Amino acid sequence: MTPRILLDLMVWLRIVVAVLALGALAVAAVPLAVLVDLSRGGTGYGLCPGGLADCTLGYGRAIELSMYLALGLFVFVLLIRLAVKAYEMSREVSARR
């Protein structure tokens, strides 16, 4: 690879890592956003359509939501790790030149 292409790749990998980190923060903030919405009399973004007073969610729904959020965070962390590894490899190739 030419040094210019390698430099562009390194910049794009930095951008990918930043976007993935922001995505992980967004997924981690979902429970807080739902709680804030419910406390203000909202529906919890559709979680409790009748509001908090009429919310009849079973325990399974909370576990299901927690499972999806944990899986989403795991995927984001895995993708961040892979992007950082690719960035480190491109730095090593760049240093050898």
URNOR-V571207 format. One record per pair of residues at least 24 apart in sequence whose ideal C-beta (glycine too) atoms are under 8 Angstrom apart, sorted by the first residue. I is the first residue (numbers start at 1). GAP is how many residues later the second one is. If there is no record, write none. Layout:
i = (I/I)
gap = (GAP/GAP)
This chain:
i = (1/3/3/6/6/6/6/7/9/10/10/10/10/13/13/13/13/14/16/17/17/17/17/20/20/20/20/21/21/23/24/24/24/24/27/27/27/27/28/28/30/31/31)
gap = (92/91/94/84/87/88/91/87/81/77/80/81/84/70/73/74/77/73/67/63/66/67/70/56/59/60/63/55/59/53/49/52/53/56/42/45/46/49/41/45/39/34/38)
